[in-house]
């Protein structure tokens, strides 16, 4: 269940970032892929830091994955501008 939380956090960051039109010139796949990959990596880091885990959903891991996905989307928008 924890990995599902990470993917949902990445998708939520993607959907919330699509509301802001600033620098949204590229296609949606160029933002969705880095958001999900970064959310998964952040979830693994959260597991290493001992909050959450693969099968254990923890709100701290979800928030960490959400903010990491927001950062990844911001970087992709800044680079592809």
C-alpha positions as CSV (number, residue, x, y, z in Angstrom):
1,X,0.0,0.0,0.0
2,X,2.9,2.4,0.6
3,X,4.0,2.3,-3.1
4,X,0.5,3.1,-4.1
5,X,0.6,6.1,-1.9
6,X,3.8,7.3,-3.5
7,X,2.3,6.9,-7.0
8,X,-0.9,8.7,-6.0
9,X,1.2,11.5,-4.5
10,X,3.1,11.9,-7.8
11,X,-0.1,11.9,-9.8
12,X,-1.7,14.5,-7.4
13,X,1.4,16.7,-7.8
14,X,1.0,16.4,-11.6
15,X,-2.7,17.3,-11.6
16,X,-2.2,20.2,-9.2
17,X,0.8,21.5,-11.3
18,X,-1.3,21.4,-14.5
19,X,-3.6,24.0,-13.0
20,X,-0.8,26.6,-13.1
21,X,-0.3,27.6,-16.8
22,X,3.1,29.2,-16.3
23,X,5.7,27.5,-18.5
24,X,3.2,24.8,-19.4
25,X,4.3,24.6,-23.1
26,X,5.4,21.0,-23.2
27,X,3.1,18.0,-23.4
28,X,1.7,16.3,-20.3
29,X,3.9,13.2,-20.6
30,X,7.0,15.4,-20.0
31,X,5.6,16.3,-16.6
32,X,3.9,13.0,-15.6
33,X,6.9,10.8,-16.1
34,X,9.4,12.8,-13.9
35,X,6.7,13.3,-11.3
36,X,6.0,9.6,-10.8
37,X,9.6,8.6,-11.0
38,X,10.6,11.2,-8.5
39,X,7.8,10.2,-6.2
40,X,8.9,6.6,-6.3
41,X,12.5,7.6,-5.5
42,X,11.3,9.8,-2.7
43,X,9.3,7.0,-1.3
44,X,12.3,4.8,-1.3
45,X,14.3,7.5,0.5
46,X,11.4,7.8,3.0
47,X,11.6,4.0,3.5
48,X,15.4,4.3,4.2
49,X,14.6,7.1,6.7
50,X,12.2,4.7,8.4
51,X,8.9,6.4,7.8
52,X,6.5,4.4,5.7
53,X,7.5,1.5,3.6
54,X,6.4,-0.7,0.7
55,X,3.4,-2.1,2.4
56,X,2.9,0.5,5.1
57,X,1.3,3.8,4.0
58,X,2.5,6.7,6.1
59,X,1.4,10.3,5.6
60,X,4.9,11.6,6.0
61,X,6.1,9.5,3.1
62,X,3.2,10.7,1.0
63,X,3.9,14.4,1.7
64,X,7.6,13.8,1.0
65,X,6.8,12.2,-2.3
66,X,4.3,15.0,-3.1
67,X,6.8,17.7,-2.5
68,X,9.6,15.9,-4.4
69,X,7.3,15.5,-7.4
70,X,6.4,19.2,-7.3
71,X,10.2,19.9,-7.4
72,X,10.7,17.6,-10.3
73,X,7.9,19.2,-12.3
74,X,9.3,22.7,-11.5
75,X,12.7,21.6,-12.7
76,X,11.3,20.1,-16.0
77,X,9.4,23.3,-16.6
78,X,12.5,25.4,-15.9
79,X,14.7,23.3,-18.2
80,X,12.3,23.0,-21.1
81,X,11.4,26.7,-21.1
